Amino acid sequence: MTRTQLLQETRKMHFEEVLTIWTEKRLTQEEAARLLGVTDRTFRRYIDRYHENGIDGLIDKRISQTSNRKRR
């Protein structure tokens, strides 16, 4: 497993934990976002992506794309 994959998996697990606590109304949206290290708007986007695509919706798609700046 590469470092990037490990970080992706860690972020997904941490998001699920925070989402569970937020759903139980033990945290505000701002507090949940702060725990994840993102803004409250990004947290809302994560929630939308989670509901649309499940936990795999949180994978950062930019990582799998090849950079336009990469030399040939």
Secondary structure, DSSP 8 states (H G I E B T S, - for coil): --HHHHHHHHHHHHHHHHHHHHHTTSS-HHHHHHHHTS-HHHHHHHHHHHHHHGGGGGS-TTTTS--TT---
